[in-house]
């Protein structure tokens, strides 16, 4: 193989490695700002009285929030599949209130978690945190969703 061929392989390997590292919700190397793109679990959600409450660990393991680099997201709290769009500019976040969802009846903890997620996730306007841990804040600055990187 020629030197040019080795360089091409090395460049492709580096590009794939960078893409894979970016999927974990890492801090952007260019801006130092947290990125919501990646695969997450719902670790805590606000309640009706505004308190941020940890999600039961067994239930949290069944949750997922996946955000691609184009701003499309999909989520599940263990029952319905939810889909929507968002836009991130620096720390600012705009989540569309229009959400597509399957229509299964969800009772119990999964249903409650899903309803709270649908209430609070679209209200998020700011993302804060660090690699593998994001605090999502509403317009008043309150943390309403805590996401942790999915292993």
C-alpha positions in Angstrom: 0.0 0.0 0.0 1.2 3.5 -0.8 1.8 6.3 1.7 -1.3 8.1 0.3 -3.3 4.9 0.9 -2.2 4.8 4.6 -3.0 8.4 5.0 -6.5 7.9 3.6 -7.1 5.0 6.0 -5.7 7.1 9.0 -8.0 10.0 8.1 -11.1 7.8 7.8 -10.3 6.1 11.1 -9.8 9.5 12.8 -13.1 10.8 11.3 -15.0 7.7 12.6 -13.4 8.0 16.0 -14.4 11.7 16.3 -17.9 10.9 15.2 -18.2 8.1 17.8 -16.8 10.3 20.6 -19.4 13.0 19.7 -22.3 10.6 20.1 -21.8 10.4 23.9 -22.9 14.0 24.4 -19.4 15.3 24.9 -18.5 18.9 25.2 -17.9 20.5 21.9 -14.2 20.8 21.3 -14.8 24.1 19.4 -17.1 25.9 21.9 -16.7 24.0 25.3 -20.5 24.0 25.5 -22.4 20.8 26.3 -24.1 19.1 23.4 -27.4 17.4 23.7 -26.6 15.1 20.7 -26.1 11.6 21.9 -27.8 8.7 23.8 -29.2 9.5 27.2 -31.3 8.1 30.1 -33.7 10.1 32.1 -32.2 10.3 35.6 -34.4 13.0 37.2 -37.5 15.0 36.2 -39.5 17.8 37.8 -42.8 17.2 39.5 -45.9 19.3 39.5 -44.6 21.3 42.6 -41.4 22.0 40.7 -39.1 19.7 42.6 -36.5 17.7 40.7 -36.9 14.1 41.7 -34.7 11.1 40.8 -36.2 8.5 38.7 -36.2 5.0 40.2 -33.0 3.3 38.9 -34.8 0.3 37.4 -37.1 2.6 35.5 -34.3 4.9 34.5 -32.5 2.0 32.8 -35.5 1.5 30.6 -35.7 5.1 29.5 -33.9 6.6 26.5 -33.6 9.9 24.8 -31.6 9.9 21.6 -30.8 13.1 19.8 -29.0 13.2 16.5 -26.8 16.0 15.2 -29.6 17.3 13.1 -31.9 18.0 16.0 -34.2 15.0 15.7 -35.0 13.3 19.0 -36.7 10.1 20.0 -37.5 9.1 23.5 -39.2 6.4 25.6 -40.0 6.2 29.3 -40.8 2.5 28.9 -44.1 2.7 27.1 -44.8 4.9 24.1 -42.2 6.0 21.5 -42.0 9.8 21.3 -40.4 11.8 18.5 -39.8 15.5 17.9 -37.3 18.2 16.9 -35.0 20.6 18.7 -32.4 23.2 17.9 -29.3 23.9 20.0 -27.3 27.1 19.7 -24.5 27.2 22.3 -26.3 26.6 25.6 -29.7 27.7 24.2 -32.1 25.0 23.4 -35.5 25.2 21.6 -37.6 22.0 21.8 -40.6 21.9 19.6 -43.9 21.4 21.4 -45.1 19.2 18.5 -44.4 15.6 19.5 -45.3 12.5 17.6 -46.2 9.6 19.9 -47.6 6.1 19.7 -50.9 5.8 21.5 -50.5 2.9 24.0 -52.2 3.3 27.4 -49.5 3.7 30.0 -50.3 3.3 33.6 -48.1 3.3 36.7 -44.6 4.7 37.0 -43.8 4.6 33.3 -47.0 6.5 32.4 -46.3 9.1 35.1 -42.7 9.5 33.9 -43.8 9.8 30.3 -46.4 12.5 31.1 -43.9 14.5 33.1 -41.3 14.2 30.3 -43.9 15.5 27.8 -44.7 18.4 30.1 -41.1 19.5 31.0 -38.9 18.5 28.0 -40.6 21.0 25.6 -40.2 23.8 28.2 -36.4 23.4 28.2 -34.5 26.5 27.0 -31.0 26.0 28.2 -28.6 23.0 28.5 -25.9 23.0 31.1 -23.6 20.3 32.4 -20.6 18.2 31.4 -19.7 15.1 29.5 -22.3 12.3 30.2 -24.5 14.6 32.4 -26.8 17.3 31.3 -29.0 19.7 33.3 -31.9 21.0 31.2 -33.4 24.3 32.5 -36.7 26.0 31.9 -37.1 29.8 31.2 -37.0 30.5 35.0 -33.6 28.8 35.3 -35.0 25.7 37.2 -33.5 22.3 36.3 -36.5 20.3 35.0 -34.7 17.3 33.4 -31.5 15.6 34.2 -30.1 13.3 31.5 -27.1 11.0 31.9 -25.2 9.3 29.2 -26.4 5.9 28.3 -23.8 3.2 28.7 
